[in-house]
Amino acid sequence: MKQLKTKIPEVIVFEPTVYEDSRGYFMETFRCSQFSENGYDISFVQDNQSRSIKGTLRGLHYQVNYPQGKLVRVLSGEIFDVAVDLRKNSPTFGQWVGEILSSKNKKQLWIPAGFAHGFYVLSEEADIFYKCTEYYRQEYDRGLSWDDPDIGIRWPLLNRHPLISKKDSEASSFANAELYQ
């Protein structure tokens, strides 16, 4: 599996080697040693899967006190996946990385603990699967406004108004966000 660095070095794109023939394909989607070789001592404790329709924007989500690292991949469809660095002492604090993930390119995005995460659906629908390093804890769940100008994410919107939840429409601005300690 190839590892591709992004402009935020801790956020990594994994591009698997895919073995295809007339019957279909095989690929390895996770190997612990690849993380440990990069200095990450991780263990995944929860898997999540969601389906969303075209034009849906989910996020930007994160947890205070119990931050989650996430390994994100798309089982069907295509999304624009985003990570925002919320680590106060990081040289890339407040910066974002975006990557197209799809069932065709089979790329995965590693988002370490300490980042907010969100995605926008580009295909008719998309099934997203992600492994988490920490359990979901509702009382520590927080959100950043997806269109905050202080973050400046350049979402590839298909229309002016993405489909968002009530919770996401009420998310905090970056300036007022409760951040990691």
C-alpha positions as CSV (number, residue, x, y, z in Angstrom):
1,M,0.0,0.0,0.0
2,K,1.4,3.4,-1.0
3,Q,1.5,6.2,1.6
4,L,1.1,9.7,0.3
5,K,1.8,12.7,2.5
6,T,-0.5,15.7,2.4
7,K,0.2,19.3,3.2
8,I,-0.4,18.3,6.8
9,P,2.2,15.6,7.3
10,E,0.2,13.6,9.9
11,V,-2.8,13.2,7.5
12,I,-1.9,10.4,5.1
13,V,-3.6,9.1,2.0
14,F,-3.3,5.3,1.7
15,E,-3.5,4.0,-1.9
16,P,-3.8,0.2,-1.8
17,T,-2.4,-2.2,-4.3
18,V,-5.4,-3.7,-6.1
19,Y,-5.2,-7.2,-7.6
20,E,-7.8,-7.5,-10.3
21,D,-8.9,-10.3,-12.6
22,S,-12.0,-11.4,-14.4
23,R,-13.6,-12.5,-11.1
24,G,-13.2,-9.1,-9.3
25,Y,-10.5,-7.7,-7.1
26,F,-8.6,-8.1,-3.8
27,M,-6.9,-5.4,-1.8
28,E,-5.6,-5.0,1.7
29,T,-7.4,-2.2,3.5
30,F,-5.4,-2.0,6.8
31,R,-2.0,-3.1,8.1
32,C,-1.1,-2.1,11.6
33,S,2.7,-2.2,10.8
34,Q,2.2,0.7,8.3
35,F,1.0,2.9,11.1
36,S,3.6,1.9,13.6
37,E,6.3,2.5,11.0
38,N,5.0,6.1,10.8
39,G,5.1,6.5,14.6
40,Y,1.5,5.8,15.3
41,D,0.7,3.3,18.0
42,I,-3.0,2.9,17.3
43,S,-5.8,0.4,17.9
44,F,-9.2,0.8,16.4
45,V,-12.1,0.3,18.8
46,Q,-15.2,1.2,16.7
47,D,-16.2,0.9,13.0
48,N,-18.8,3.3,11.5
49,Q,-20.6,3.2,8.2
50,S,-23.0,5.8,6.7
51,R,-24.9,6.3,3.5
52,S,-25.6,9.8,2.1
53,I,-27.2,11.2,-1.0
54,K,-25.7,13.6,-3.6
55,G,-25.1,17.1,-2.2
56,T,-25.0,16.0,1.5
57,L,-22.4,17.6,3.7
58,R,-21.6,16.0,7.0
59,G,-19.4,17.7,9.5
60,L,-17.1,19.1,10.6
61,H,-17.2,16.8,13.6
62,Y,-14.8,16.1,16.4
63,Q,-14.7,15.1,20.1
64,V,-13.0,17.0,22.9
65,N,-11.4,15.0,25.7
66,Y,-11.6,11.8,23.7
67,P,-10.4,12.7,20.2
68,Q,-10.8,10.1,17.5
69,G,-8.4,9.1,14.9
70,K,-10.2,7.9,11.8
71,L,-9.3,5.8,8.8
72,V,-11.9,6.7,6.1
73,R,-12.8,4.9,2.9
74,V,-15.6,4.9,0.4
75,L,-17.4,1.6,-0.3
76,S,-19.6,3.0,-3.1
77,G,-19.7,6.4,-4.7
78,E,-17.5,9.4,-4.3
79,I,-16.9,12.1,-1.6
80,F,-14.7,15.1,-0.9
81,D,-13.2,14.2,2.5
82,V,-11.8,16.9,4.8
83,A,-9.6,17.1,7.9
84,V,-9.1,20.3,9.9
85,D,-6.2,20.5,12.4
86,L,-7.5,21.5,15.8
87,R,-4.3,20.9,17.8
88,K,-3.5,24.2,19.4
89,N,0.3,23.6,19.5
90,S,0.5,22.3,16.0
91,P,2.4,24.2,13.2
92,T,-0.6,23.5,11.0
93,F,-3.3,24.5,13.5
94,G,-6.4,25.7,11.7
95,Q,-5.3,24.4,8.3
96,W,-7.3,21.8,6.3
97,V,-6.7,19.0,3.8
98,G,-9.2,17.7,1.3
99,E,-9.1,14.5,-0.7
100,I,-11.4,12.8,-3.2
101,L,-12.1,9.3,-2.0
102,S,-14.2,6.9,-4.1
103,S,-15.0,3.3,-4.7
104,K,-13.1,3.6,-8.0
105,N,-9.8,5.1,-6.7
106,K,-10.0,3.0,-3.4
107,K,-8.0,5.6,-1.5
108,Q,-8.3,5.9,2.2
109,L,-7.6,9.0,4.4
110,W,-5.9,8.7,7.8
111,I,-7.1,11.5,10.0
112,P,-5.2,11.5,13.4
113,A,-6.8,12.3,16.7
114,G,-7.0,16.1,17.1
115,F,-8.7,16.9,13.8
116,A,-12.2,17.8,12.8
117,H,-13.6,15.6,10.0
118,G,-16.3,16.2,7.4
119,F,-17.2,15.1,3.9
120,Y,-19.3,16.2,0.9
121,V,-21.1,13.6,-1.4
122,L,-20.3,14.1,-5.1
123,S,-22.0,10.9,-6.5
124,E,-25.7,10.0,-6.5
125,E,-25.1,8.3,-3.1
126,A,-22.1,7.2,-1.2
127,D,-21.4,4.6,1.4
128,I,-18.6,5.6,3.8
129,F,-16.8,3.3,6.2
130,Y,-14.4,4.5,8.9
131,K,-12.4,2.9,11.7
132,C,-12.1,5.0,14.9
133,T,-9.4,4.9,17.6
134,E,-11.8,6.1,20.3
135,Y,-15.5,5.4,21.1
136,Y,-18.1,7.9,20.2
137,R,-19.1,9.9,23.3
138,Q,-22.1,12.1,22.7
139,E,-21.3,14.5,25.6
140,Y,-17.9,15.4,24.0
141,D,-19.2,15.6,20.4
142,R,-18.6,19.0,18.9
143,G,-18.9,20.6,15.5
144,L,-17.3,23.4,13.4
145,S,-19.2,25.4,10.8
146,W,-18.5,23.8,7.4
147,D,-18.4,27.2,5.7
148,D,-16.4,29.2,8.3
149,P,-14.3,31.8,6.5
150,D,-11.5,31.5,9.1
151,I,-10.9,27.9,7.9
152,G,-11.7,28.6,4.2
153,I,-12.4,25.1,3.0
154,R,-12.9,25.1,-0.8
155,W,-15.7,22.5,-1.0
156,P,-16.5,21.4,-4.6
157,L,-20.2,22.1,-4.1
158,L,-22.6,20.9,-6.8
159,N,-25.1,23.6,-5.7
160,R,-25.0,26.6,-3.4
161,H,-26.8,24.9,-0.5
162,P,-25.5,21.5,0.6
163,L,-27.9,19.2,2.5
164,I,-26.9,19.5,6.1
165,S,-28.4,18.4,9.4
166,K,-29.8,20.8,12.0
167,K,-26.9,20.0,14.3
168,D,-24.4,20.9,11.6
169,S,-26.2,24.1,10.7
170,E,-25.8,25.2,14.3
171,A,-22.1,24.3,14.6
172,S,-19.6,26.7,16.2
173,S,-17.3,29.0,14.3
174,F,-13.6,28.3,14.5
175,A,-13.1,31.4,16.6
176,N,-15.6,30.2,19.2
177,A,-14.9,26.4,19.0
178,E,-14.1,24.4,22.1
179,L,-10.7,22.9,21.1
180,Y,-8.4,20.2,22.3
181,Q,-6.2,20.8,25.3
